[in-house]
Amino acid sequence: MALPETDLHRIDLWCREQVPERLWYQVRVEADVSQRHVDIVEVRPPWDGIGDDTRFPIARLRYTMASGQWAIYWRDRHLKFHEYKRKRPTKNVQALLDWIGDSGDPIFFG
């Protein structure tokens, strides 16, 4: 099963727009793509300059091929994802991205 390419492109563009390019050396937002979902992650370099970047999951966008809809999932402190009930699944992935960025819900960028 493949995720829709146009939606993946839209997600990638949204991620790039979350942090001004001049600050990407400090923090970036990226999309980790798997077969059925996309994880939106905050990426930061190691504080001491040694080792790998830190990747902190912010949200998961899960695609259901049968319905063609995307749904938002949030991550708890135990690193488990749960369906986000305040925004219903939709075919419009941009609507979900806008919700994550603009809703003011601290569960995402708190």
C-alpha positions as CSV (number, residue, x, y, z in Angstrom):
1,M,0.0,0.0,0.0
2,A,1.4,3.4,-1.0
3,L,0.6,6.7,0.6
4,P,-0.7,9.4,-1.9
5,E,2.4,11.2,-3.3
6,T,0.6,14.6,-3.5
7,D,-0.3,14.3,0.2
8,L,3.3,13.3,1.1
9,H,4.6,16.4,-0.8
10,R,2.1,18.6,1.0
11,I,3.2,17.2,4.4
12,D,6.9,17.7,3.5
13,L,6.2,21.4,2.5
14,W,4.3,22.0,5.7
15,C,7.1,20.6,7.8
16,R,9.6,22.9,6.1
17,E,7.5,25.9,6.8
18,Q,7.2,25.3,10.6
19,V,10.7,26.7,11.4
20,P,12.4,29.5,9.5
21,E,15.3,28.2,7.4
22,R,17.8,30.4,9.2
23,L,17.1,28.4,12.4
24,W,17.3,24.9,10.9
25,Y,20.7,24.4,12.5
26,Q,18.9,24.6,15.9
27,V,15.6,22.8,15.2
28,R,13.7,21.4,12.3
29,V,10.4,19.7,11.7
30,E,10.5,16.6,9.5
31,A,8.3,13.8,8.3
32,D,9.2,10.2,8.8
33,V,7.3,8.1,6.3
34,S,6.3,4.5,6.7
35,Q,3.9,2.3,4.8
36,R,0.7,3.4,6.5
37,H,1.5,6.6,8.4
38,V,3.7,9.7,8.6
39,D,5.3,10.8,11.9
40,I,5.8,14.5,12.3
41,V,9.0,14.9,14.3
42,E,11.0,17.7,15.9
43,V,14.7,17.3,15.1
44,R,17.4,18.9,17.2
45,P,21.2,18.5,17.2
46,P,22.9,17.0,20.3
47,W,23.4,19.6,23.0
48,D,27.1,18.8,23.3
49,G,27.7,18.5,19.5
50,I,28.5,14.8,19.8
51,G,26.2,12.0,18.6
52,D,23.0,11.8,16.6
53,D,20.2,14.3,16.4
54,T,17.3,14.0,18.8
55,R,14.0,13.1,17.1
56,F,10.9,13.9,19.1
57,P,7.6,12.7,17.7
58,I,4.9,15.4,17.7
59,A,2.1,13.7,15.9
60,R,1.2,10.8,13.6
61,L,-0.9,11.1,10.4
62,R,-2.4,7.7,9.6
63,Y,-3.8,6.9,6.2
64,T,-6.6,4.4,5.7
65,M,-6.6,3.2,2.1
66,A,-10.1,1.8,2.1
67,S,-11.6,5.2,2.9
68,G,-8.9,7.4,1.6
69,Q,-8.9,9.3,4.8
70,W,-6.1,10.6,7.1
71,A,-6.4,10.7,10.9
72,I,-4.4,12.5,13.6
73,Y,-2.8,10.6,16.4
74,W,-1.1,12.1,19.4
75,R,1.8,10.6,21.4
76,D,1.7,10.1,25.2
77,R,4.6,10.1,27.7
78,H,5.1,6.4,27.2
79,L,5.7,7.0,23.4
80,K,2.4,5.4,22.4
81,F,0.1,6.9,19.8
82,H,-3.6,7.4,20.4
83,E,-6.3,8.7,18.0
84,Y,-7.0,12.4,18.4
85,K,-10.7,12.8,18.9
86,R,-11.0,16.6,18.5
87,K,-10.5,16.4,14.7
88,R,-12.3,13.8,12.6
89,P,-10.5,11.9,9.9
90,T,-10.6,13.6,6.5
91,K,-9.4,13.1,2.9
92,N,-7.9,16.6,3.1
93,V,-4.5,16.1,4.8
94,Q,-3.9,19.9,4.7
95,A,-6.8,20.4,7.1
96,L,-5.1,18.1,9.6
97,L,-1.8,19.8,9.2
98,D,-3.4,23.2,9.7
99,W,-5.1,21.8,12.8
100,I,-1.8,20.6,14.3
101,G,-0.1,23.9,13.6
102,D,-2.9,26.3,14.4
103,S,-5.3,24.7,16.9
104,G,-3.3,25.9,20.0
105,D,-3.6,22.4,21.5
106,P,-0.5,22.0,23.6
107,I,-0.6,18.2,23.0
108,F,1.3,18.9,19.7
109,F,3.7,21.8,20.1
110,G,3.2,22.4,23.8
